[in-house]
Amino acid sequence: MGAVQLHELGDGNAETFSTEDDFAKWKEGLWPKVFEHFAQFDTPQQKEKALVRRRSSILHSGVEGKADAHPWIIDDSGLVLAENEENVPQYDMNMRNYTSSKEVPIKEIIELRQKTGFGASTLEVVFDLRGTGLTYTTAANFAMYPVNNVSNVEEFAKQHELDLDRKFTFSRNMEYRGRPPKTPFPTGGEISFREALTNFIDLTGAMTKKTLTGLIPLCESAEDKKVL
């Protein structure tokens, strides 16, 4: 219908849980192509405005600024923000769902496979929703938020020399110049390392490219920072 393709087609693979990484890789080349296409139609005044917008876009993408600065600093105390305050914490979709979730008792767990060898298992988990105010219909979305084992939490704390009873909160790092970050998880005025490691940090899941990318600013060695 007369459209012009500006950027290559991007594919996301939900089966391997890499959709977010696939999108991040695809969008790296999007804005340069958009700027390049529309620049050919700009007047000199519009080109100057476009240059300003491009600088702003690059700045907020984290390309400029202090490369090693992490968005957050661990502080010993902080303020509990009200819902109507301008600086109310912003979370990603999973954490927003978590903060509005409810504890629901499990009524029954049934193994549906006749043979469960080689680690294969299909469980039917029946939840008791009575009195929770929740409803479930066919094809509705449902998520489970597990907690880490006490032994894993204590082992992690030992390896990293953390005091599990120490309280902390997040403060913005003023040296960070990238895209405005979302708050990792709710701390209120403060939360203990034990609570954080038990409820909000995946200690046993498979390492992903997204996780490694997030760890780069914390690396001290230049060789470690080049791992990706």
ChimeraX attribute file (.defattr): number of C-alpha atoms within 10 A of each C-alpha:
attribute: neighborCount
match mode: 1-to-1
recipient: residues
	/A:1	3
	/A:2	4
	/A:3	5
	/A:4	7
	/A:5	8
	/A:6	13
	/A:7	14
	/A:8	11
	/A:9	7
	/A:10	10
	/A:11	10
	/A:12	14
	/A:13	12
	/A:14	10
	/A:15	7
	/A:16	7
	/A:17	11
	/A:18	15
	/A:19	14
	/A:20	13
	/A:21	14
	/A:22	15
	/A:23	14
	/A:24	12
	/A:25	12
	/A:26	16
	/A:27	13
	/A:28	11
	/A:29	12
	/A:30	13
	/A:31	15
	/A:32	13
	/A:33	15
	/A:34	12
	/A:35	15
	/A:36	11
	/A:37	13
	/A:38	11
	/A:39	15
	/A:40	9
	/A:41	10
	/A:42	13
	/A:43	10
	/A:44	10
	/A:45	8
	/A:46	12
	/A:47	16
	/A:48	12
	/A:49	13
	/A:50	16
	/A:51	13
	/A:52	11
	/A:53	13
	/A:54	15
	/A:55	13
	/A:56	12
	/A:57	15
	/A:58	15
	/A:59	15
	/A:60	15
	/A:61	15
	/A:62	15
	/A:63	13
	/A:64	15
	/A:65	15
	/A:66	12
	/A:67	14
	/A:68	14
	/A:69	16
	/A:70	20
	/A:71	20
	/A:72	18
	/A:73	14
	/A:74	12
	/A:75	13
	/A:76	15
	/A:77	16
	/A:78	14
	/A:79	12
	/A:80	13
	/A:81	13
	/A:82	10
	/A:83	9
	/A:84	7
	/A:85	8
	/A:86	8
	/A:87	9
	/A:88	12
	/A:89	18
	/A:90	15
	/A:91	17
	/A:92	13
	/A:93	8
	/A:94	11
	/A:95	16
	/A:96	13
	/A:97	13
	/A:98	17
	/A:99	11
	/A:100	7
	/A:101	13
	/A:102	11
	/A:103	9
	/A:104	14
	/A:105	12
	/A:106	11
	/A:107	10
	/A:108	10
	/A:109	11
	/A:110	10
	/A:111	12
	/A:112	11
	/A:113	11
	/A:114	8
	/A:115	10
	/A:116	11
	/A:117	8
	/A:118	6
	/A:119	6
	/A:120	8
	/A:121	12
	/A:122	11
	/A:123	10
	/A:124	10
	/A:125	11
	/A:126	12
	/A:127	12
	/A:128	12
	/A:129	15
	/A:130	10
	/A:131	7
	/A:132	11
	/A:133	7
	/A:134	11
	/A:135	8
	/A:136	9
	/A:137	6
	/A:138	5
	/A:139	6
	/A:140	7
	/A:141	7
	/A:142	6
	/A:143	9
	/A:144	9
	/A:145	11
	/A:146	10
	/A:147	15
	/A:148	15
	/A:149	13
	/A:150	12
	/A:151	9
	/A:152	14
	/A:153	20
	/A:154	16
	/A:155	11
	/A:156	15
	/A:157	16
	/A:158	12
	/A:159	8
	/A:160	8
	/A:161	9
	/A:162	13
	/A:163	13
	/A:164	17
	/A:165	11
	/A:166	12
	/A:167	19
	/A:168	20
	/A:169	22
	/A:170	23
	/A:171	16
	/A:172	15
	/A:173	13
	/A:174	11
	/A:175	14
	/A:176	19
	/A:177	19
	/A:178	19
	/A:179	14
	/A:180	13
	/A:181	15
	/A:182	12
	/A:183	18
	/A:184	15
	/A:185	21
	/A:186	19
	/A:187	20
	/A:188	15
	/A:189	15
	/A:190	18
	/A:191	18
	/A:192	17
	/A:193	19
	/A:194	18
	/A:195	16
	/A:196	17
	/A:197	21
	/A:198	19
	/A:199	15
	/A:200	17
	/A:201	15
	/A:202	13
	/A:203	15
	/A:204	9
	/A:205	7
	/A:206	7
	/A:207	10
	/A:208	11
	/A:209	11
	/A:210	12
	/A:211	10
	/A:212	13
	/A:213	13
	/A:214	10
	/A:215	13
	/A:216	19
	/A:217	14
	/A:218	13
	/A:219	12
	/A:220	10
	/A:221	9
	/A:222	9
	/A:223	8
	/A:224	12
	/A:225	16
	/A:226	9
	/A:227	9
	/A:228	8
